């Protein structure tokens, strides 16, 4: 596994045609250097951690824009020693919490006689209604016959 060391630049360098590379090539860090966190994300599980974080952030942003509220993307990193003093096992867990759209609710009534739920209020009296045929409007009768 290779790492990019942290490089401090004091002033802006101009492009030259020298044979020296402008940026160092990947190399193993020395004992006083650490791997940058971004490089760790690209390397952990062959890039799957970085991909999950990016896709998770996109999902959370879309859900916040669509549903309002707030969401989060959480990265948990577990580090465990593996027998030898220099072997380390690193596992990660990416948790996505996106806001969900509000669910529609319904009103129900408890019917004591039936011992269950009903859409009709058992205390409301039922009115016997009938349908009355509609009479055509004055202008509509002439339009149906084709006369102006």
MARKOL-864491 format. One record per residue (C-alpha): residue in three letters; x, y, z. Coordinates in Angstrom, 2 decimals. Layout:
N
{seba ALA; {X; Y; Z}}
...
This chain:
148
{seba UNK; {0.00; 0.00; 0.00}}
{seba UNK; {1.43; 3.39; -0.91}}
{seba UNK; {0.80; 6.74; 0.69}}
{seba UNK; {1.21; 10.37; -0.33}}
{seba UNK; {3.26; 12.18; 2.29}}
{seba UNK; {2.15; 15.57; 3.56}}
{seba UNK; {4.12; 18.23; 1.67}}
{seba UNK; {4.43; 21.83; 2.85}}
{seba UNK; {5.01; 24.46; 0.14}}
{seba UNK; {6.43; 27.81; 1.31}}
{seba UNK; {6.06; 29.75; -1.95}}
{seba UNK; {4.50; 29.24; -5.35}}
{seba UNK; {6.88; 27.54; -7.76}}
{seba UNK; {6.97; 28.33; -11.45}}
{seba UNK; {6.83; 25.60; -14.07}}
{seba UNK; {10.21; 24.59; -15.34}}
{seba UNK; {11.35; 21.99; -17.79}}
{seba UNK; {13.63; 20.27; -15.33}}
{seba UNK; {13.76; 16.52; -15.06}}
{seba UNK; {12.63; 16.67; -11.42}}
{seba UNK; {8.90; 15.87; -10.95}}
{seba UNK; {6.87; 18.73; -9.56}}
{seba UNK; {5.11; 16.47; -7.04}}
{seba UNK; {6.62; 13.44; -5.32}}
{seba UNK; {5.63; 10.00; -6.49}}
{seba UNK; {3.74; 7.77; -4.05}}
{seba UNK; {6.01; 6.14; -1.55}}
{seba UNK; {5.81; 4.46; 1.81}}
{seba UNK; {5.75; 7.01; 4.64}}
{seba UNK; {8.76; 7.30; 6.91}}
{seba UNK; {8.41; 6.58; 10.60}}
{seba UNK; {7.72; 10.27; 11.34}}
{seba UNK; {5.01; 10.66; 8.66}}
{seba UNK; {1.38; 9.61; 8.66}}
{seba UNK; {-0.92; 8.81; 5.77}}
{seba UNK; {-3.33; 11.65; 4.97}}
{seba UNK; {-6.93; 10.85; 5.83}}
{seba UNK; {-8.14; 11.33; 2.25}}
{seba UNK; {-5.68; 8.71; 1.02}}
{seba UNK; {-6.94; 6.36; 3.73}}
{seba UNK; {-10.53; 6.79; 2.46}}
{seba UNK; {-9.44; 5.98; -1.10}}
{seba UNK; {-7.52; 2.91; 0.07}}
{seba UNK; {-9.90; 1.45; 2.66}}
{seba UNK; {-11.76; -1.54; 1.17}}
{seba UNK; {-10.32; -0.70; -2.27}}
{seba UNK; {-12.20; 2.60; -2.40}}
{seba UNK; {-15.61; 1.29; -1.31}}
{seba UNK; {-15.60; 3.47; 1.83}}
{seba UNK; {-15.00; 6.63; -0.20}}
{seba UNK; {-17.71; 5.62; -2.69}}
{seba UNK; {-20.26; 4.88; 0.07}}
{seba UNK; {-19.59; 8.25; 1.69}}
{seba UNK; {-19.98; 10.15; -1.59}}
{seba UNK; {-23.15; 8.32; -2.64}}
{seba UNK; {-24.56; 8.59; 0.89}}
{seba UNK; {-23.98; 12.34; 0.99}}
{seba UNK; {-25.73; 12.74; -2.37}}
{seba UNK; {-28.74; 10.73; -1.11}}
{seba UNK; {-28.99; 12.79; 2.07}}
{seba UNK; {-28.80; 16.09; 0.17}}
{seba UNK; {-31.50; 14.96; -2.29}}
{seba UNK; {-33.76; 13.81; 0.57}}
{seba UNK; {-33.29; 17.07; 2.49}}
{seba UNK; {-34.16; 19.09; -0.62}}
{seba UNK; {-37.20; 16.91; -1.36}}
{seba UNK; {-38.57; 16.39; 2.17}}
{seba UNK; {-37.06; 19.13; 4.32}}
{seba UNK; {-35.69; 18.31; 7.72}}
{seba UNK; {-32.12; 17.18; 8.24}}
{seba UNK; {-30.01; 14.12; 7.64}}
{seba UNK; {-26.53; 12.84; 8.33}}
{seba UNK; {-23.72; 10.69; 7.00}}
{seba UNK; {-21.66; 9.05; 9.74}}
{seba UNK; {-18.34; 7.25; 9.32}}
{seba UNK; {-17.27; 5.00; 12.18}}
{seba UNK; {-13.73; 3.60; 12.05}}
{seba UNK; {-12.73; 0.69; 14.29}}
{seba UNK; {-9.03; 0.00; 14.82}}
{seba UNK; {-7.80; -3.23; 16.39}}
{seba UNK; {-4.33; -4.67; 17.01}}
{seba UNK; {-3.76; -7.99; 15.25}}
{seba UNK; {-1.38; -9.97; 17.42}}
{seba UNK; {1.86; -8.28; 16.33}}
{seba UNK; {2.74; -4.74; 17.40}}
{seba UNK; {2.64; -3.30; 13.87}}
{seba UNK; {-0.33; -5.17; 12.35}}
{seba UNK; {-3.57; -3.22; 12.60}}
{seba UNK; {-7.04; -4.23; 11.41}}
{seba UNK; {-9.18; -1.28; 10.34}}
{seba UNK; {-12.91; -1.68; 9.68}}
{seba UNK; {-15.41; 1.02; 8.82}}
{seba UNK; {-19.14; 1.52; 9.03}}
{seba UNK; {-20.97; 4.15; 6.96}}
{seba UNK; {-24.43; 5.07; 8.27}}
{seba UNK; {-26.80; 7.17; 6.16}}
{seba UNK; {-29.78; 8.88; 7.85}}
{seba UNK; {-31.91; 10.70; 5.29}}
{seba UNK; {-35.19; 12.44; 6.15}}
{seba UNK; {-38.23; 10.49; 5.07}}
{seba UNK; {-41.32; 12.05; 3.48}}
{seba UNK; {-44.25; 12.58; 5.84}}
{seba UNK; {-46.72; 9.71; 5.73}}
{seba UNK; {-50.40; 10.38; 5.26}}
{seba UNK; {-52.58; 9.46; 8.23}}
{seba UNK; {-56.19; 8.29; 8.34}}
{seba UNK; {-59.00; 8.81; 10.83}}
{seba UNK; {-60.81; 5.71; 12.08}}
{seba UNK; {-63.58; 5.19; 14.62}}
{seba UNK; {-63.88; 2.40; 17.14}}
{seba UNK; {-67.21; 0.59; 16.92}}
{seba UNK; {-68.08; -0.95; 20.30}}
{seba UNK; {-70.74; -3.28; 18.83}}
{seba UNK; {-68.46; -4.69; 16.14}}
{seba UNK; {-65.38; -4.46; 18.39}}
{seba UNK; {-63.27; -3.08; 15.58}}
{seba UNK; {-62.33; -0.05; 13.53}}
{seba UNK; {-64.62; 1.57; 11.02}}
{seba UNK; {-64.31; 4.51; 8.62}}
{seba UNK; {-67.83; 5.62; 9.60}}
{seba UNK; {-68.52; 7.35; 12.91}}
{seba UNK; {-70.95; 5.05; 14.78}}
{seba UNK; {-72.39; 8.09; 16.63}}
{seba UNK; {-73.24; 9.90; 13.39}}
{seba UNK; {-76.74; 9.25; 12.04}}
{seba UNK; {-76.97; 8.08; 8.45}}
{seba UNK; {-79.02; 10.28; 6.14}}
{seba UNK; {-81.00; 8.54; 3.42}}
{seba UNK; {-80.12; 10.59; 0.36}}
{seba UNK; {-81.12; 9.98; -3.23}}
{seba UNK; {-79.70; 11.26; -6.51}}
{seba UNK; {-81.73; 13.90; -8.35}}
{seba UNK; {-81.26; 14.04; -12.13}}
{seba UNK; {-79.89; 17.33; -13.39}}
{seba UNK; {-81.89; 19.52; -15.75}}
{seba UNK; {-79.97; 20.91; -18.72}}
{seba UNK; {-79.11; 24.59; -18.62}}
{seba UNK; {-80.79; 26.91; -21.07}}
{seba UNK; {-77.77; 27.35; -23.38}}
{seba UNK; {-76.77; 23.68; -23.13}}
{seba UNK; {-80.08; 22.43; -24.60}}
{seba UNK; {-79.55; 24.41; -27.84}}
{seba UNK; {-75.89; 23.41; -28.10}}
{seba UNK; {-76.82; 19.71; -27.93}}
{seba UNK; {-79.25; 20.09; -30.84}}
{seba UNK; {-76.65; 21.78; -33.05}}
{seba UNK; {-78.53; 25.08; -33.38}}
{seba UNK; {-76.64; 28.30; -32.76}}
